[in-house]
């Protein structure tokens, strides 16, 4: 459905954005990074930040980012030679994260 594509796109964009921000050094940086990421995704999807965070960004991305798991995992996945037809490297990194941590 269209919601599935929006969720996939929102989750992939959130992962790419958090990767660009990198790791956080304190609670304030964490909150700022998450707030900015949600804003970027909501603008892209043309929806409110609350709706995007609740419905279009997979919670595992946020959860693993908060636990300092996401960035090393994502970067390792991006450096991997693993490929899957039809998926970009960021999409494959998100799929792998969901498979390993769900």
C-alpha positions as CSV (number, residue, x, y, z in Angstrom):
1,X,0.0,0.0,0.0
2,X,1.0,3.6,-0.2
3,X,1.5,3.7,3.6
4,X,4.0,0.8,3.3
5,X,6.0,2.8,0.7
6,X,5.9,6.0,2.9
7,X,7.0,4.0,5.9
8,X,9.8,2.4,4.0
9,X,10.9,5.8,2.6
10,X,10.6,7.5,5.9
11,X,12.6,4.8,7.7
12,X,15.3,4.8,5.1
13,X,15.5,8.6,5.1
14,X,15.6,8.7,8.9
15,X,18.5,6.2,8.9
16,X,20.5,8.2,6.3
17,X,19.9,11.4,8.3
18,X,21.0,9.9,11.6
19,X,24.1,8.5,9.9
20,X,25.0,12.0,8.7
21,X,24.5,13.4,12.2
22,X,26.7,10.6,13.7
23,X,26.9,9.6,17.3
24,X,25.7,11.9,20.0
25,X,27.8,12.8,23.0
26,X,25.1,13.7,25.6
27,X,21.3,13.6,26.1
28,X,20.9,17.1,24.7
29,X,22.6,16.1,21.4
30,X,20.5,12.9,21.3
31,X,17.2,14.9,21.6
32,X,18.4,17.5,19.1
33,X,19.5,14.9,16.5
34,X,16.2,13.0,16.8
35,X,14.1,16.2,16.6
36,X,16.0,17.4,13.5
37,X,15.8,13.9,11.9
38,X,12.0,13.8,12.4
39,X,11.7,17.3,11.0
40,X,13.6,16.4,7.9
41,X,11.5,13.2,7.3
42,X,8.2,15.1,8.0
43,X,9.1,17.8,5.5
44,X,10.0,15.1,2.9
45,X,6.8,13.3,3.4
46,X,4.8,16.5,3.8
47,X,3.3,15.5,7.1
48,X,3.5,16.6,10.7
49,X,6.5,15.6,12.8
50,X,4.3,13.7,15.3
51,X,2.6,11.7,12.5
52,X,5.9,10.9,10.9
53,X,7.5,9.7,14.1
54,X,4.5,7.6,15.1
55,X,3.7,6.1,11.7
56,X,6.5,6.5,9.1
57,X,9.8,6.0,11.0
58,X,10.4,2.5,12.3
59,X,10.8,2.7,16.1
60,X,13.8,0.3,15.9
61,X,15.8,2.9,14.2
62,X,15.2,5.4,17.0
63,X,15.6,2.7,19.7
64,X,19.0,1.5,18.3
65,X,20.2,5.0,17.9
66,X,19.4,5.8,21.5
67,X,21.4,2.7,22.6
68,X,24.5,3.7,20.4
69,X,23.9,0.6,18.3
70,X,22.6,2.2,15.1
71,X,25.6,4.2,13.8
72,X,28.3,1.5,14.0
73,X,25.8,-1.1,12.6
74,X,24.6,1.2,9.8
75,X,28.2,2.1,8.8
76,X,29.3,-1.5,8.8
77,X,26.3,-2.4,6.6
78,X,27.1,0.4,4.2
79,X,30.7,-0.8,3.9
80,X,29.6,-4.4,3.3
81,X,29.8,-6.0,-0.1
82,X,26.3,-7.6,0.5
83,X,23.8,-6.7,-2.3
84,X,20.2,-7.4,-2.9
85,X,18.5,-6.7,-6.2
86,X,16.2,-3.8,-6.1
87,X,17.5,-2.3,-2.9
88,X,19.9,0.6,-2.4
89,X,22.7,0.3,0.1
90,X,20.8,2.4,2.7
91,X,17.7,0.3,2.2
92,X,19.7,-2.9,2.6
93,X,21.3,-1.5,5.8
94,X,17.8,-0.7,7.2
95,X,16.5,-4.1,6.2
96,X,19.4,-5.8,7.8
97,X,19.0,-3.8,11.0
98,X,15.3,-4.8,11.2
99,X,16.2,-8.5,10.6
100,X,18.9,-8.5,13.2
101,X,17.2,-6.5,16.0
102,X,13.5,-7.2,15.6
